[in-house]
Amino acid sequence: MWQLGTNVKLSKAEAPILVADAHRQPVPAICAKVVVVYPTKLNDIIDLFESLPEDERRETLVSYADSAKKREPRKGENFDLVDVRKDEECTDTVGVYLHVDESGEARIRMTLGPEVQTLTRSMASILCKGLEGATPQEILDLPSDFVTRIVGAQLVRLRSQTVYYVLTRIKSICKVWLDRQRMAQVA
């Protein structure tokens, strides 16, 4: 299911055609503006962060960072793609693990080196949880505007590379997976 705001739930088939007015009420496409629809789990996280005052928002980010270990690959899990590397944008090695099940839904796991910053750990944990069950194409198409809604404008200004790094890595592995799927269909 996908969710718009907190009241309207849609199936994945309905989500791409939804349009809504300023009050988030569905309206005919002819007279409506398009509204971005996020995966339900991610939308719930966005709603949570938007409801918090700044001090509680930061505490919650730290809590997500502390739970990042729970997002690591588990014994016995298999992955379609694994991308482990150290980039300039990050202080330590980050691993992104992608599994796409037979229904096309993605499961993302991540490993984070000990020097990875708290905000990067937070975003890794948030994205692994929030994007679970989305398809690689939905993840690739996801606009990054929600990051500010979670982290807050001040932290985005101070740590702009950090907050978008994990999303960029996740989108990158989804793009590789999709490209491989397309090539396999052609062959």
N, C-alpha and C positions, 0 to 999 in steps of 0.2 A: 504494500500500500504506500501511496505517496500522500503527503499532507500539505495543505496550504493553510498557513496560520495555525490556529488551534481548533477550528471547527469543521473544515471541509476535508474529508478523506476520499481519495480516489484510487481506483485500480491503476496499474501501470498502463493499461490500454487507454484509460481516460485522461491521464495526466498530460500528454502532449497537446491535447486539444482544448484544455481548460483556459478560459479567459475569465477575468473577474473585474468588478468595479472596485472603487476605493474602499468599500466595506467588505471586500472579499466574498461577495455574493456572485455566483455564476451568472453570466449574462450572455446574450447572443454574440457570436464572434464579430458580426458586422459592426456593432457599436461599442466594442470593448477594447481595452488595452491588454496586452499580454502581461501576465504576472509569472515570475519565476517560481517553479514548484521544486522543492527539495525532497530528497528521500525522507520518509517519515522519521526515522531515527535521527537523522541530522537536523531536521526541522525541530524536533523536540529539544535537542541540545541548544540550538539557536534560541528558541523560546526561553529556555532556562536562563541562559546568559543575559538575554535582553531584560529579564525581570529582576536581575540582581543589581544592587548598588555597586559602585566601583570597587570598594574594599572586598566585598564578598565575591565579586567576579574574579579578582586576583587570587583569592583563597581557593576558589573552585578550579582555576587554572592549575594551581599548585597540586590540588588533589588529583586532577587528571594526569599531571606529570608523574605523580607518585604511583599511579596505577598503570603506567606505560609497560611495565614488565608483563602485565596480563595480556598484552597484545603481541607478545612474541610467539613465534611458531611453537606448536605443542608437539610432543612426541607422537609420531605416527601420522602427522599431517603431511599431505603431498601437495606440491605446488606446481602450477603450470609455468611460472616464471619466477626467477629469483634475481634480484639486482642489489648486490652489496658493494658499496664503495664509499670512499671519502671524497667529498667535493670541496671546492674552495668556499662555498657558501656555508659550510657547516664545520664545527670544531672537531668532529670525530666521524667515525664510520657509521653509516646508516644503511640498514638492509630493508628492502621492500620485497615482500613475498605475496604473490598473487595466485589464487586458485579460483577458477571459474567452474561451477558445477554444471551438470547436464541441463539445467533449466536456464543457464546463462547468468546466474547470479554470482557476484564476486565476493570473495572473502580475502581480506587484506590483513597481513600480519607484518610487524616491523621489529627489527632489532636496532638498538641505539647504543653506540659506544658510551663509555663512562663520562666523556667530556661534553656530550651533547647538552645544550642549554635547556633550562627548564621550559621555556616557551616552545621549543621544538618538541620536547617530550610531550607537552600538553597537546599540541596540534596532532602529533602522531596518534595519541590515545583517542582523541576526539574523532579524528577521521576514520580510524579503524572501526570504531564503534558506529559512527554515524553513517558510513558508506556500506556497511555490511548488508548484502542482499541487493545492492544496486548492480546494474550491468556495467561492464567496462565502458560501453558507449555513453551511458548516463553519467558515469564518473568523468569521462573525457569532456563531455558537454557542460559539466557543472561550472557555472560562473563563480569567480572567486570573491564576489561581493559579500558573501556570508562571513568571511574571515573577520572583517571589521566588526560585524554584529556580535561575534563571539568574544574576540580579544579586546575590543574597544579601540577607538580611534587613536588614543595616546600611545598605546603599545605598538600599534601598527606603524605609527610615525617613527617611533624609536627603534623598532626591530623589523622593519619592512621585509628584509631578506629572510629572516628567520621564520616569520609567520606564514609565508607563502612557499617556503622550501619543501615542506612535506607534501603539500598538495601538488606541487609541480612534479615531485618524484612519483607520486601515486598515479597522476595522469600519464606520465611518461611510460610507466610499465603497462598501463591499460592500452596505450596507443600501440606499443610493441605487440601485445597480445592480439589486438584487433587486426593489425597489419599481417601477422602470421596467419590468422584465421582467413583473411581475404586471400592470401597467397595460396593457402591450402585448397580453397574452393576453386581457384583458377587452375591449379595443377591437375 
